[in-house]
Amino acid sequence: MRELFPMKQVNGFIFSLLLTVIALSVYFLDMSFAMGLTILIVTAFIQAGVQLIVFMHAGESEDKGTIYTSIYYGALIALLTVFGSLLAMVWGYM
């Protein structure tokens, strides 16, 4: 019966709840902007990783290398788009 219980998913759910509580503490503890933003960004990336690995089973198939490469490529494109937009619109380089 123990092998039928989804312990990995339960642990992932509890970890997700813990990360959510940490993110909510930024609001309730009235932290500085820089500290709060740092905590929110770190918890958001960890939360995304937990969701991908635990709940979407990203690493459980034979082509996990392809899946992780696609995730890294998508993250790179997203970061380039965000920082390229900031570079052009906010910082005035164009």
HELIX and SHEET records of a PDB file:
HELIX    1   1 ARG A    2  LEU A    4  5                                   3    
HELIX    2   2 MET A    7  PHE A   28  1                                  22    
HELIX    3   3 PHE A   33  VAL A   50  1                                  18    
HELIX    4   4 GLN A   51  PHE A   55  3                                   5    
HELIX    5   5 LYS A   64  SER A   85  1                                  22    
HELIX    6   6 LEU A   86  VAL A   90  3                                   5    
END                                                                             
